[in-house]
Amino acid sequence: MDTLPARVVDMHHPITVQSWAKAANSGLWGVIHKATTGASGKGSFDPKYKSRRKGAMAAGLLWGAYHYGTKAKVSDQVENFLRVARPNDETLVGWITSQTQRTFRTQ
């Protein structure tokens, strides 16, 4: 079976980026980067988002931002996302709701 090259990648702060230019030259079209989680406070934004956006766009890559939702007040989460992501007419915007954790019991 043939494999398709990655054209768009999902990123967040633990992932290492060596060169945006090399990524673009290898056929990557764009990045969708996690910008925020929840409403505010420690851990509510990705510290590498701003610098990665600048580097990726300078290399000619398309840019997207997403938010990982929590149980916090939605309007506070939207405010956090807009403050950090600063979307413009060149930004693809996404929103991911948190997954409910379930505990299963065995007898």
N, C-alpha and C positions, 0 to 999 in steps of 0.2 A: 504494500500500500504506500502511495506517495504521501509525503508530509508537506504541509504548507508552511512557508516561513512566517514567523510572527511579524505582523504589520503594526500592531498596537499592543503595548504592554501596560499592565496594571502595576503601579509602584507605590511603595510607602517607605518610610525612613530606614528600616533595617537592610534594604536591598542596596548593594554597591553599584555605583555607576562609574566606569572608568573613563569613558569618552562619549559624549553625545554626538560628536561629529562622526566617530566610527560607527555608532549605532545607526545614524542616518545614512551613512554611506553603504551600510550592509543591507539596506532595504527597509528599515523601520520607518513607519509613517508617523507614528504619534505615541503619546504617553497619556494615560489616564492615571492621575496621581491622587492618593488620599490626602485631603487637606485637613479635615477635622473629624473629631469624634465627640458626640455629646454637645453640651452647652458651653462650658468654660472651665478654666482651672487647669491644673497640672495634667498633662497628657491629652488635652482637648484639641491640640493642633500638631501637625507634623512639622518638626523643626527644620527639615530639609526642603519643604515645599517651595519656598520662595526662591532659593538659589537654584534648585533643579528646574523650575519653570523658566528662569532666565536662560540657563544653559541649553535646555532643550529647544526653546524657541530660537535662540541664536544659531542653533544648528539646523534650523529649518523644519523642525518637527511640529506637528500639530499638538495642542495641549488640551487636556481635559482635567477636571477636578471633581472629586466626589466626597461626600460626607457619609460617615457611618453613624446612623442614628442610635439613640439610646432612649431610655424612658423619661429623659428630661423634657421639660416644656418645649414643644416644637418651635415656637417663636424664638426662644433663646438659642436653640440649635441653628436655626436659619440665620440669625444675627451673627453667631460665631462663624458659620461657614462663609458668609458674605464678607466678613471682616478679614478672614485669613485668605480665602481663595481669590477675592477681588476679580470675579469673572467679568469678562468684557465680550465684545462681539466675536472674538476669536477663541473663546473658551467653551468647550463642551462641558456641560454641568450635569452631574448625576447625584442621586441620593440613594443610599442603601439603608434599609431598616435593619435593626439588629435582629439577630436570630435568637429565638427563645431557647434558653437552655432547659433541657428536660432531665429529670432524674428518674431512672427506672429502678424499681425494687425487685429483687428476686426473693422468693421464699425458700 
